[in-house]
C-alpha cells in the first residue's frame, strides 16, 4: 500500500495505522472500515481521543468521531446506548483511541521499536481541531465505517528532538520520529 | 468479612507542585508577573462552564509515572498569551494559535521534566497537542485521579488538569 504523504511519516507506519483501525473498528462493528486516503486537516463537531507513543520513536495518534458516528460505534462497543453528552462517551472514545494506539505500538515493537502509551485525552465539542506546533508534521487519514466516517491523524516531529532542547537533562538522548 | 478499601489514590502533592510551578514559571516568563494559582476541588470550581471558545494544550509524561497535563485557555487569555509569546497578534482562529499554545505546552513540560528529575522521577514527554473549538470539554477516561489548578493572571484566567494512571506495571510507587 503506497501513500504519497510527503512527510516524515513512513508509509509503513501509516499502513500499520490503517491495519490497526481496520482491526479495531472492524471487530466492534462487524464490518471492516474502508480507508479513504489522506486529506487536509479539518474541524469536527464530535469527540476526539488523543494518545501519544513515547520511547524509541515519538508519535501522537488522534482518533476523531463526528457525533453520529460516536453514538453508533459506542452502542456497538458497549452493547447498549450511550448518550453523546455522557461521561461514558469519553470512556468509550478514550478506550478506542487506546486500543488503536496499542495495536500500532505492538506492531512497532515487532520491528524493534519500543514505545509506551500515554493516558488518552478526550475532547468533545463543536468545530474541534487537534493542532500541533509547526515543528511537527501530520497525516490526516479518513475512514468510512458502517457507523459513519471517522478520522485518524498521526503526528510526529519534522526533525529529531533532543532532550536538552526540550529543557530536560543533558544525557543527549535523541528521540526520533522515524522508524 | 473484610471491606475493600475503595479510596481513590491521590497524586503526590510534591509532584503536583512541581507541575504547577512549571506552568507558572513558563507563563510568567512569557506574560510577566502577577500570576496566582489555587487548587480547585471540582471541575465547576476549575473553569465553570464549558469553554465557550477556547484552546487546551495537551501533553503527557511517561516513565516513572504516567501523567497527562492539560492546560485550558479561554479565547481572551489564549490571544493574550500568544501575543506575548510570539511578539505579534495571533487570532484565535488561525493555525498559528496551535503553534503558540503547543510550544507553551512543550516548554512547560520540559521544565516539569527537569523539576521531576531533580526529585529522582525520570519521565519522557510526549509531543504536544492543542484542542481548539467551541463548547469544548475535556473528558477524563474512567475518572482517573486528578489534580485541578486554577490560575489567575493580569491577562486572563486559565486552568490546568493533571491526570494520573497508577496501574502501570513496573512503575515506581510514588503515592
HADDOCK unambig.tbl for C-alpha pairs under 7 A between the chains (distance, minus, plus):
assign (segid A and resid 52 and name CA) (segid B and resid 126 and name CA) 6.08 0.50 0.50
assign (segid A and resid 54 and name CA) (segid B and resid 126 and name CA) 6.02 0.50 0.50
assign (segid A and resid 59 and name CA) (segid B and resid 127 and name CA) 6.96 0.50 0.50
assign (segid A and resid 60 and name CA) (segid B and resid 127 and name CA) 6.67 0.50 0.50
assign (segid A and resid 87 and name CA) (segid B and resid 139 and name CA) 6.83 0.50 0.50
assign (segid A and resid 90 and name CA) (segid B and resid 139 and name CA) 5.50 0.50 0.50
assign (segid A and resid 90 and name CA) (segid B and resid 140 and name CA) 6.51 0.50 0.50
assign (segid A and resid 90 and name CA) (segid B and resid 141 and name CA) 5.85 0.50 0.50
assign (segid A and resid 91 and name CA) (segid B and resid 141 and name CA) 4.57 0.50 0.50
assign (segid A and resid 91 and name CA) (segid B and resid 142 and name CA) 5.87 0.50 0.50
assign (segid A and resid 94 and name CA) (segid B and resid 141 and name CA) 6.03 0.50 0.50
assign (segid A and resid 118 and name CA) (segid B and resid 60 and name CA) 6.17 0.50 0.50
assign (segid A and resid 118 and name CA) (segid B and resid 62 and name CA) 6.39 0.50 0.50
assign (segid A and resid 118 and name CA) (segid B and resid 66 and name CA) 6.52 0.50 0.50
assign (segid A and resid 119 and name CA) (segid B and resid 66 and name CA) 6.99 0.50 0.50
assign (segid A and resid 119 and name CA) (segid B and resid 67 and name CA) 6.94 0.50 0.50
assign (segid A and resid 119 and name CA) (segid B and resid 68 and name CA) 6.25 0.50 0.50
assign (segid A and resid 121 and name CA) (segid B and resid 140 and name CA) 6.90 0.50 0.50
assign (segid A and resid 122 and name CA) (segid B and resid 138 and name CA) 5.72 0.50 0.50
assign (segid A and resid 122 and name CA) (segid B and resid 139 and name CA) 5.23 0.50 0.50
assign (segid A and resid 122 and name CA) (segid B and resid 140 and name CA) 6.68 0.50 0.50
assign (segid A and resid 123 and name CA) (segid B and resid 136 and name CA) 6.71 0.50 0.50
assign (segid A and resid 123 and name CA) (segid B and resid 137 and name CA) 5.62 0.50 0.50
assign (segid A and resid 123 and name CA) (segid B and resid 138 and name CA) 4.61 0.50 0.50
assign (segid A and resid 123 and name CA) (segid B and resid 139 and name CA) 6.07 0.50 0.50
assign (segid A and resid 124 and name CA) (segid B and resid 136 and name CA) 5.62 0.50 0.50
assign (segid A and resid 124 and name CA) (segid B and resid 137 and name CA) 5.23 0.50 0.50
assign (segid A and resid 124 and name CA) (segid B and resid 138 and name CA) 6.53 0.50 0.50
assign (segid A and resid 125 and name CA) (segid B and resid 133 and name CA) 6.43 0.50 0.50
assign (segid A and resid 125 and name CA) (segid B and resid 134 and name CA) 6.02 0.50 0.50
assign (segid A and resid 125 and name CA) (segid B and resid 135 and name CA) 5.18 0.50 0.50
assign (segid A and resid 125 and name CA) (segid B and resid 136 and name CA) 4.34 0.50 0.50
assign (segid A and resid 125 and name CA) (segid B and resid 137 and name CA) 6.26 0.50 0.50
assign (segid A and resid 126 and name CA) (segid B and resid 133 and name CA) 5.77 0.50 0.50
assign (segid A and resid 126 and name CA) (segid B and resid 134 and name CA) 5.16 0.50 0.50
assign (segid A and resid 126 and name CA) (segid B and resid 135 and name CA) 6.16 0.50 0.50
assign (segid A and resid 126 and name CA) (segid B and resid 136 and name CA) 6.80 0.50 0.50
assign (segid A and resid 127 and name CA) (segid B and resid 133 and name CA) 5.07 0.50 0.50
assign (segid A and resid 127 and name CA) (segid B and resid 134 and name CA) 6.34 0.50 0.50
assign (segid A and resid 128 and name CA) (segid B and resid 131 and name CA) 6.57 0.50 0.50
assign (segid A and resid 128 and name CA) (segid B and resid 132 and name CA) 5.44 0.50 0.50
assign (segid A and resid 128 and name CA) (segid B and resid 133 and name CA) 4.26 0.50 0.50
assign (segid A and resid 129 and name CA) (segid B and resid 131 and name CA) 5.73 0.50 0.50
assign (segid A and resid 129 and name CA) (segid B and resid 132 and name CA) 5.35 0.50 0.50
assign (segid A and resid 129 and name CA) (segid B and resid 133 and name CA) 6.45 0.50 0.50
assign (segid A and resid 130 and name CA) (segid B and resid 129 and name CA) 6.39 0.50 0.50
assign (segid A and resid 130 and name CA) (segid B and resid 130 and name CA) 5.45 0.50 0.50
assign (segid A and resid 130 and name CA) (segid B and resid 131 and name CA) 4.56 0.50 0.50
assign (segid A and resid 130 and name CA) (segid B and resid 132 and name CA) 6.51 0.50 0.50
assign (segid A and resid 131 and name CA) (segid B and resid 98 and name CA) 5.26 0.50 0.50
assign (segid A and resid 131 and name CA) (segid B and resid 129 and name CA) 5.81 0.50 0.50
assign (segid A and resid 131 and name CA) (segid B and resid 130 and name CA) 4.95 0.50 0.50
assign (segid A and resid 131 and name CA) (segid B and resid 131 and name CA) 6.31 0.50 0.50
assign (segid A and resid 132 and name CA) (segid B and resid 98 and name CA) 5.73 0.50 0.50
assign (segid A and resid 132 and name CA) (segid B and resid 99 and name CA) 6.15 0.50 0.50
assign (segid A and resid 132 and name CA) (segid B and resid 102 and name CA) 6.08 0.50 0.50
assign (segid A and resid 132 and name CA) (segid B and resid 128 and name CA) 6.51 0.50 0.50
assign (segid A and resid 132 and name CA) (segid B and resid 129 and name CA) 5.13 0.50 0.50
assign (segid A and resid 132 and name CA) (segid B and resid 130 and name CA) 6.10 0.50 0.50
assign (segid A and resid 133 and name CA) (segid B and resid 98 and name CA) 5.86 0.50 0.50
assign (segid A and resid 133 and name CA) (segid B and resid 99 and name CA) 3.79 0.50 0.50
assign (segid A and resid 133 and name CA) (segid B and resid 102 and name CA) 5.31 0.50 0.50
assign (segid A and resid 133 and name CA) (segid B and resid 103 and name CA) 6.30 0.50 0.50
assign (segid A and resid 134 and name CA) (segid B and resid 99 and name CA) 5.75 0.50 0.50
assign (segid A and resid 166 and name CA) (segid B and resid 107 and name CA) 6.58 0.50 0.50
assign (segid A and resid 166 and name CA) (segid B and resid 110 and name CA) 5.10 0.50 0.50
assign (segid A and resid 167 and name CA) (segid B and resid 107 and name CA) 7.00 0.50 0.50
assign (segid A and resid 167 and name CA) (segid B and resid 110 and name CA) 4.67 0.50 0.50
assign (segid A and resid 167 and name CA) (segid B and resid 111 and name CA) 5.90 0.50 0.50
assign (segid A and resid 167 and name CA) (segid B and resid 114 and name CA) 6.93 0.50 0.50
assign (segid A and resid 168 and name CA) (segid B and resid 110 and name CA) 5.55 0.50 0.50
assign (segid A and resid 168 and name CA) (segid B and resid 111 and name CA) 6.91 0.50 0.50
assign (segid A and resid 168 and name CA) (segid B and resid 113 and name CA) 6.13 0.50 0.50
assign (segid A and resid 168 and name CA) (segid B and resid 114 and name CA) 5.02 0.50 0.50
assign (segid A and resid 169 and name CA) (segid B and resid 114 and name CA) 6.41 0.50 0.50
